[in-house]
C-alpha cells in the first residue's frame, strides 16, 4: 500500500525502491523500516512510500510455482517461496551494520571492549548466516545506499567469506579468523578522502595510488586497535595481493599469500562487481561470476573461484531466470567444463545449453 511518510511505522517493509529527487536510490525494497530510516527519508523530503505491514508477507519467486517440474531438476521450486527468511536476513544485516559503524568510528572504545564487540559480531554472523544462502546472496547483490558502502561491503565480504570458509570445511577457529579479517579488510579506507573514494571520473595516477594505500592503512589501523593476531592482520591486509604477483601492496606471489586473503579477494571482487559504483552501474551476479572465472588461473586462486562459482549455481538450480533475448527459463543442470554457462529449460520444455549458445546471457533471476 502507498502511504504518506508521516504514517510510516517502525517494522513496516518497503515494497518498492525509494528514490530521491535526482533518481538516486535511498532505500531498496525488502528493507524493514526503523525510526532512523524514517527520519532519513524525511530529511530527503520523501513524501510517499510503498509499504506493507510485517504480518502480510509479499509472495516472491512465484514464477515457476505453477509449472510442471522438469525432470533432472534437483531443487523443489517451493524452496524459493519463503519471503520471511529473506526478511530475517535483511533485518540481521541492518542490525550488524549499526554495530560495525560504531566499532569502526568510535575511538574511545578500549581494547577489551573492542574484543568483546568483535567476538559478538562473529558469533552473530555464525548463528544467523549459516543457512538460507540463496536469500543471503539476494540481499548481498541488491541495490544499496552508496553512502554506507564501506559498512555494507565489509559485512557482505564477511558473510561471503564465512560461507566459502564453511564450504572449505574450515574449523571454528579458522572461521573466526576469516570473519574478523573480512570485516576489517577495507577499514584502511576510512583514511582515504571521500572525494577520491567516490570520484565519478577516471582516477589520476596519484589518486589511484592514494586508493591503493588503503591496504597498508588497514594493516596500520588493525595494529593500532591492539586486539588482532598477526595472522588476522595479514589475512585482512593482503586482500589485494594477486596470485600472479600483480597485486599490492607487496606484489606477493600465490604461495606467499595466505588462503584467508585469497578467499576475501574472491568475496571482495564479487561484492564490488555486483554493487553500483559512482562511476558505473552494477553487474548482475552471472556477469560477475564470469569475470571471476576469467581470473581463475591468473590473479585468483582457482580452487576457491571454482568452488564459489559451482556452489553458486548449485544453489540456484531450479531457479527461474531471464535471458538477454527475454526468454524465461530455469537452470536445470551445470556444465562441468563451463560452470558459468549452465543448461536451461524454458517453460515450454525447450532445452537451452548456454555453453553452445554464446550469444545468450542470463540477465536476472525471476
Ligand atoms: Fe580493498
Boltz pocket constraint, residues with backbone or C-beta under 6 A from the ligand:
constraints:
  - pocket:
      binder: B
      contacts: [[A, 185], [A, 186], [A, 214], [A, 239], [A, 240]]
      max_distance: 6.0
